[in-house]
């Protein structure tokens, strides 16, 4: 009796954990589900720990930009509803994206736009259906980004 109860419990545990795993979106699915908008940007001095808000002083025309990671591994940066200059293209950068280091690093290769030829790597701190947090270290600073839908 105990053996069959244990087997039933084990089966139920495996069944429910398998169902949960099937319903969880992969990082690629979360990233490419819909466009992301920057909602926080902090520059942290690694030597002193001092943080400076880079988002608050940004012009509104930059705050509605959309960053689109497509399922086909292509990338585009879109000016959103408000362009800074009416003559600017709606899509101001394109390229490709991929994951590195067991999906902990997002690499974006820019092929068109002002940063054409550049490769950017961001360490993903967390990703959920509604929020993406990542950062990159350059020149003694940690640049911390939060994106939401």
C-alpha positions in Angstrom: 0.0 0.0 0.0 2.8 2.4 0.9 4.7 1.5 -2.2 1.7 2.2 -4.5 1.0 5.5 -2.7 4.6 6.6 -3.2 4.4 5.6 -6.9 1.2 7.6 -7.3 2.7 10.6 -5.5 5.8 10.4 -7.7 3.7 10.1 -10.9 1.5 13.1 -9.9 4.7 15.2 -9.0 6.3 14.3 -12.4 3.0 15.0 -14.3 2.5 18.5 -12.7 6.1 19.5 -12.9 6.2 18.5 -16.6 3.0 20.5 -17.3 4.5 23.6 -15.5 7.7 23.4 -17.6 5.7 23.1 -20.8 3.8 26.3 -20.0 6.9 28.3 -19.2 8.2 30.6 -21.9 11.8 30.4 -22.9 14.1 33.5 -22.6 13.9 33.8 -26.4 10.1 33.7 -26.4 10.0 36.3 -23.6 12.5 38.5 -25.4 10.8 38.3 -28.8 7.1 38.4 -27.7 6.6 42.2 -28.1 8.6 45.4 -28.3 10.4 46.7 -25.2 10.6 50.3 -24.0 13.4 51.7 -21.8 11.9 52.7 -18.4 15.1 53.1 -16.3 18.7 53.7 -17.1 21.4 54.1 -14.4 25.1 54.7 -14.7 27.0 53.3 -11.7 30.6 54.2 -10.9 32.3 51.0 -10.1 35.0 52.7 -8.1 32.8 54.8 -5.8 29.4 53.0 -6.1 27.8 56.4 -7.0 24.7 56.1 -9.2 23.5 58.6 -11.7 20.0 58.5 -13.2 20.4 58.7 -17.0 16.7 58.2 -17.8 15.1 61.2 -16.1 17.0 63.8 -18.2 16.3 62.0 -21.5 14.1 63.8 -24.0 10.6 62.4 -24.4 11.3 61.5 -28.0 13.9 58.9 -26.8 11.7 57.5 -24.0 9.1 56.0 -26.4 11.7 54.2 -28.6 10.9 50.6 -29.0 13.5 47.8 -29.1 12.3 44.8 -31.1 13.9 41.3 -30.8 12.2 39.2 -33.4 11.9 35.4 -33.3 14.0 35.1 -36.4 16.9 36.6 -34.4 16.7 40.0 -36.1 16.7 43.2 -34.2 15.3 46.7 -34.8 15.3 50.0 -32.9 12.2 51.9 -33.7 11.6 55.6 -32.9 8.2 55.0 -31.5 5.3 57.5 -31.7 7.5 60.6 -31.2 10.6 61.1 -33.4 13.2 63.6 -32.2 13.4 64.9 -35.8 10.6 64.4 -38.3 13.1 63.6 -41.0 14.7 60.7 -39.0 13.8 57.2 -40.2 11.2 55.4 -38.1 13.5 52.3 -37.8 16.9 53.8 -36.9 18.9 50.6 -36.3 18.7 47.0 -37.4 20.8 44.0 -36.8 20.7 40.6 -35.2 20.7 39.2 -31.7 21.7 36.0 -30.0 22.3 34.6 -26.6 25.7 33.6 -25.2 26.9 32.0 -22.0 23.9 29.7 -21.4 21.4 32.5 -22.2 22.8 34.9 -19.6 24.3 37.4 -22.1 22.4 39.1 -24.9 24.5 40.0 -27.9 23.2 42.5 -30.4 25.1 43.1 -33.6 24.1 46.4 -35.3 24.1 46.3 -39.1 22.4 49.7 -40.0 22.2 53.0 -38.3 24.7 55.2 -36.5 26.2 52.3 -34.6 26.5 50.0 -37.7 29.3 47.5 -37.2 29.0 47.6 -33.4 28.5 44.6 -31.2 26.9 45.1 -27.8 26.8 42.5 -25.0 24.4 42.9 -22.1 24.3 40.6 -19.0 20.7 39.7 -18.4 19.8 40.2 -14.7 16.2 39.0 -15.1 13.5 38.6 -17.7 9.8 38.1 -17.3 6.8 38.5 -19.5 6.7 42.2 -18.6 10.2 43.3 -17.6 13.8 42.9 -18.9 16.7 44.0 -16.7 20.2 43.9 -18.0 23.5 45.7 -17.7 26.9 46.2 -19.3 30.2 47.3 -17.9 32.3 49.8 -19.9 35.1 52.2 -18.9 34.7 51.7 -15.1 30.9 52.1 -15.2 28.0 49.6 -14.9 25.2 50.7 -17.2 22.0 49.3 -15.9 18.8 49.2 -18.1 15.2 48.3 -17.3 12.8 47.7 -20.2 9.1 47.0 -20.0 6.2 46.4 -22.4 
